[in-house]
């Protein structure tokens, strides 16, 4: 295994373990929404997409997350609004990630979506 692959495995294992430890609050079922979020800052090469994917699945959200060529990360989240807000607040709290700007736009719901993916 190449050194860079070993580093990525350690980082990914750390992210997965950290998300598994998160204690979720009791959420009230509120509005079911879809949001397109663009994250700018230090959001690539830090386990950001994996952390979003793991937490989105834990929060029972659907959608996707992907790296953009300009260094941003784009994502769409669908689910209860309070769960999406929790995910965004949590991601902003992480020390190894530096979100300088977060653009949040409403989107139309996708009725046939059943999972959250890294694309």
Backbone as CSV, one residue per row, in Angstrom:
resi,resn,N_x,N_y,N_z,CA_x,CA_y,CA_z,C_x,C_y,C_z
1,UNK,0.846,-1.179,0.000,0.000,0.000,0.000,0.893,1.244,0.000
2,UNK,0.582,2.165,-0.894,1.352,3.408,-0.973,1.132,4.250,0.281
3,UNK,2.116,5.072,0.664,1.960,5.922,1.861,0.711,6.802,1.812
4,UNK,0.395,7.366,0.641,-0.787,8.227,0.539,-2.060,7.420,0.777
5,UNK,-2.075,6.169,0.320,-3.240,5.305,0.541,-3.384,4.960,2.023
6,UNK,-2.254,4.745,2.707,-2.300,4.480,4.147,-2.862,5.683,4.895
7,UNK,-2.422,6.890,4.498,-2.915,8.110,5.131,-4.426,8.244,4.928
8,UNK,-4.888,8.013,3.695,-6.324,8.134,3.412,-7.126,7.119,4.212
9,UNK,-6.606,5.901,4.367,-7.320,4.888,5.141,-7.417,5.297,6.610
10,UNK,-6.327,5.806,7.165,-6.346,6.275,8.559,-7.340,7.418,8.706
11,UNK,-7.293,8.382,7.789,-8.213,9.521,7.836,-9.663,9.054,7.713
12,UNK,-9.921,8.171,6.761,-11.287,7.687,6.555,-11.788,6.907,7.761
13,UNK,-10.949,6.066,8.342,-11.341,5.319,9.550,-11.654,6.281,10.691
14,UNK,-10.851,7.337,10.830,-11.079,8.345,11.864,-12.437,9.013,11.657
15,UNK,-12.718,9.439,10.440,-13.987,10.113,10.137,-15.165,9.195,10.439
16,UNK,-15.106,7.955,9.986,-16.205,7.008,10.206,-16.427,6.782,11.696
17,UNK,-15.351,6.633,12.462,-15.485,6.440,13.916,-16.049,7.669,14.601
18,UNK,-15.628,8.869,14.170,-16.131,10.102,14.781,-17.630,10.260,14.538
19,UNK,-18.069,10.001,13.325,-19.498,10.129,13.019,-20.303,9.094,13.797
20,UNK,-19.764,7.900,13.946,-20.479,6.862,14.700,-20.706,7.278,16.152
21,UNK,-19.820,8.111,16.704,-19.924,8.539,18.099,-20.906,9.694,18.314
22,UNK,-21.352,10.339,17.258,-22.226,11.512,17.389,-23.561,11.090,17.989
23,UNK,-23.942,11.775,19.033,-25.249,11.550,19.651,-26.219,12.542,19.015
24,UNK,-27.227,12.014,18.349,-28.201,12.862,17.685,-29.270,13.318,18.667
25,UNK,-29.713,14.555,18.526,-30.817,15.016,19.377,-32.131,14.385,18.915
26,UNK,-33.169,14.553,19.709,-34.501,14.126,19.279,-35.025,15.193,18.331
27,UNK,-35.224,14.823,17.100,-35.695,15.768,16.099,-37.213,15.722,16.023
28,UNK,-37.814,16.898,15.880,-39.231,16.951,15.570,-39.351,16.880,14.059
29,UNK,-40.346,16.149,13.607,-40.554,16.082,12.167,-41.120,17.418,11.712
30,UNK,-40.333,18.136,10.915,-40.764,19.431,10.414,-40.883,19.348,8.896
31,UNK,-40.679,20.459,8.225,-40.823,20.476,6.765,-39.822,19.546,6.090
32,UNK,-40.296,18.836,5.077,-39.451,17.971,4.263,-38.992,18.815,3.079
33,UNK,-37.666,18.986,2.943,-37.119,19.920,1.960,-35.935,19.299,1.218
34,UNK,-35.520,19.992,0.181,-34.284,19.659,-0.529,-33.492,20.949,-0.646
35,UNK,-32.195,20.872,-0.342,-31.312,22.044,-0.385,-30.065,21.711,-1.198
36,UNK,-29.653,22.683,-2.009,-28.375,22.602,-2.717,-27.409,23.510,-1.967
37,UNK,-26.321,22.939,-1.485,-25.343,23.680,-0.686,-24.000,23.643,-1.405
38,UNK,-23.358,24.809,-1.487,-21.990,24.878,-1.983,-21.111,25.354,-0.837
39,UNK,-20.118,24.551,-0.502,-19.173,24.855,0.574,-17.880,25.363,-0.046
40,UNK,-17.387,26.498,0.435,-16.102,27.046,-0.021,-15.168,27.151,1.176
41,UNK,-13.882,26.991,0.923,-12.878,27.063,1.978,-11.959,25.854,1.898
42,UNK,-11.465,25.406,3.050,-10.630,24.196,3.094,-11.571,23.005,3.270
43,UNK,-12.102,22.520,2.136,-13.118,21.467,2.176,-12.767,20.258,1.296
44,UNK,-11.629,20.307,0.641,-11.177,19.139,-0.124,-9.907,18.587,0.502
45,UNK,-9.735,17.274,0.403,-8.564,16.550,0.924,-8.522,16.521,2.455
46,UNK,-9.686,16.641,3.107,-9.753,16.617,4.571,-10.822,15.641,5.080
47,UNK,-11.335,14.774,4.203,-12.378,13.823,4.608,-13.769,14.435,4.656
48,UNK,-13.934,15.596,4.035,-15.189,16.352,4.099,-16.361,15.583,3.486
49,UNK,-16.183,15.086,2.259,-17.282,14.367,1.593,-17.657,13.108,2.358
50,UNK,-16.667,12.366,2.838,-16.957,11.150,3.596,-17.726,11.487,4.874
51,UNK,-17.309,12.538,5.553,-17.993,12.935,6.786,-19.436,13.332,6.496
52,UNK,-19.646,14.095,5.418,-21.018,14.461,5.032,-21.823,13.210,4.711
53,UNK,-21.256,12.310,3.938,-21.986,11.089,3.554,-22.370,10.275,4.787
54,UNK,-21.431,10.050,5.682,-21.703,9.234,6.868,-22.760,9.890,7.761
55,UNK,-22.654,11.192,7.963,-23.614,11.891,8.820,-24.984,11.986,8.152
56,UNK,-25.009,12.232,6.848,-26.292,12.289,6.126,-27.028,10.952,6.240
57,UNK,-26.302,9.855,6.103,-26.930,8.537,6.245,-27.440,8.332,7.664
58,UNK,-26.666,8.741,8.648,-27.081,8.605,10.049,-28.339,9.441,10.320
59,UNK,-28.453,10.577,9.637,-29.609,11.467,9.801,-30.779,11.099,8.888
60,UNK,-30.608,10.017,8.121,-31.638,9.524,7.201,-31.981,10.551,6.117
61,UNK,-30.948,11.223,5.610,-31.102,12.150,4.505,-30.741,11.438,3.213
62,UNK,-31.272,11.918,2.111,-30.870,11.421,0.798,-30.211,12.565,0.047
63,UNK,-29.546,12.227,-1.058,-28.905,13.240,-1.878,-27.534,12.817,-2.337
64,UNK,-26.640,13.778,-2.465,-25.296,13.514,-2.974,-24.339,14.608,-2.538
65,UNK,-23.042,14.312,-2.678,-21.976,15.283,-2.412,-20.853,15.014,-3.405
66,UNK,-20.227,16.101,-3.901,-19.120,15.927,-4.850,-18.160,17.103,-4.782
67,UNK,-16.901,16.817,-5.136,-15.877,17.854,-5.270,-16.098,18.607,-6.569
68,UNK,-15.854,19.902,-6.525,-15.931,20.728,-7.721,-14.505,21.054,-8.174
69,UNK,-14.341,21.332,-9.440,-13.012,21.625,-9.978,-12.383,22.870,-9.364
70,UNK,-13.192,23.821,-8.897,-12.668,25.067,-8.347,-12.258,24.946,-6.872
71,UNK,-12.348,23.746,-6.295,-11.953,23.531,-4.903,-13.109,23.543,-3.922
72,UNK,-14.307,23.913,-4.389,-15.502,23.867,-3.546,-16.037,22.445,-3.472
73,UNK,-16.981,22.239,-2.583,-17.723,20.983,-2.513,-19.199,21.338,-2.641
74,UNK,-19.907,20.631,-3.520,-21.341,20.840,-3.705,-22.084,19.624,-3.173
75,UNK,-23.282,19.871,-2.642,-24.092,18.775,-2.113,-25.560,19.126,-2.242
76,UNK,-26.383,18.095,-2.332,-27.821,18.258,-2.209,-28.290,17.322,-1.114
77,UNK,-29.105,17.883,-0.216,-29.646,17.137,0.910,-31.164,17.170,0.826
78,UNK,-31.784,16.029,1.054,-33.240,15.969,1.093,-33.649,15.254,2.374
79,UNK,-34.565,15.880,3.090,-35.056,15.304,4.329,-35.677,16.378,5.194
80,UNK,-35.854,16.067,6.466,-36.440,17.041,7.372,-35.463,18.200,7.575
81,UNK,-36.011,19.407,7.523,-35.194,20.614,7.589,-34.321,20.669,8.841
82,UNK,-34.839,20.234,9.979,-34.061,20.275,11.221,-32.838,19.356,11.143
83,UNK,-32.944,18.260,10.448,-31.807,17.339,10.297,-30.738,17.929,9.376
84,UNK,-31.183,18.602,8.323,-30.231,19.262,7.429,-29.520,20.385,8.176
85,UNK,-30.247,21.173,8.946,-29.623,22.246,9.745,-28.591,21.670,10.710
86,UNK,-28.920,20.539,11.361,-27.979,19.890,12.284,-26.700,19.514,11.543
87,UNK,-26.822,18.903,10.371,-25.653,18.492,9.586,-24.799,19.710,9.232
88,UNK,-25.418,20.771,8.769,-24.650,21.964,8.375,-23.941,22.587,9.570
89,UNK,-24.624,22.670,10.695,-24.009,23.231,11.905,-22.837,22.360,12.362
90,UNK,-23.018,21.042,12.323,-21.942,20.131,12.714,-20.735,20.297,11.803
91,UNK,-20.944,20.343,10.490,-19.820,20.464,9.565,-19.063,21.771,9.805
92,UNK,-19.774,22.835,10.120,-19.118,24.128,10.400,-18.320,24.086,11.698
93,UNK,-18.625,23.160,12.579,-17.934,23.091,13.874,-16.611,22.324,13.818
94,UNK,-16.346,21.610,12.753,-15.151,20.774,12.667,-13.885,21.619,12.539
95,UNK,-12.859,21.265,13.312,-11.613,22.042,13.350,-10.729,21.815,12.131
96,UNK,-10.727,20.610,11.569,-9.830,20.328,10.446,-10.389,20.851,9.123
97,UNK,-11.623,21.318,9.157,-12.299,21.848,7.984,-12.507,23.338,8.215
98,UNK,-12.324,24.134,7.182,-12.508,25.579,7.310,-13.491,26.036,6.234
99,UNK,-14.769,26.138,6.615,-15.788,26.608,5.687,-15.795,28.135,5.754
100,UNK,-15.424,28.766,4.652,-15.404,30.229,4.592,-16.740,30.775,4.106
101,UNK,-17.413,30.006,3.266,-18.682,30.450,2.693,-19.552,29.227,2.434
102,UNK,-20.847,29.377,2.691,-21.783,28.287,2.446,-23.007,28.886,1.755
103,UNK,-23.213,28.510,0.518,-24.352,28.992,-0.255,-25.461,27.947,-0.176
104,UNK,-26.664,28.364,0.199,-27.775,27.458,0.480,-28.968,27.855,-0.381
105,UNK,-29.364,26.961,-1.309,-30.478,27.249,-2.215,-31.527,26.142,-2.130
106,UNK,-32.805,26.514,-2.111,-33.851,25.492,-2.136,-33.914,24.818,-3.509
107,UNK,-34.298,23.558,-3.510,-34.463,22.782,-4.743,-35.792,22.034,-4.668
108,UNK,-36.245,21.533,-5.800,-37.453,20.712,-5.838,-37.143,19.323,-5.292
109,UNK,-38.120,18.736,-4.596,-37.948,17.389,-4.044,-37.808,16.372,-5.167
110,UNK,-37.030,15.316,-4.897,-36.900,14.173,-5.814,-37.588,12.984,-5.149
111,UNK,-38.720,12.601,-5.668,-39.544,11.573,-5.042,-38.912,10.183,-5.072
112,UNK,-38.089,9.887,-6.073,-37.558,8.537,-6.237,-36.186,8.327,-5.605
113,UNK,-35.663,9.303,-4.918,-34.324,9.196,-4.320,-34.397,8.394,-3.021
114,UNK,-33.467,7.438,-2.850,-33.525,6.560,-1.688,-32.238,6.481,-0.884
115,UNK,-31.165,7.137,-1.353,-29.898,7.021,-0.630,-29.089,8.296,-0.750
116,UNK,-27.972,8.337,-0.014,-27.032,9.454,-0.084,-25.735,8.935,-0.671
117,UNK,-25.208,9.626,-1.680,-24.034,9.142,-2.405,-22.916,10.181,-2.484
118,UNK,-21.686,9.688,-2.534,-20.535,10.508,-2.938,-20.405,10.294,-4.434
119,UNK,-20.447,11.383,-5.190,-20.319,11.230,-6.659,-19.124,11.998,-7.183
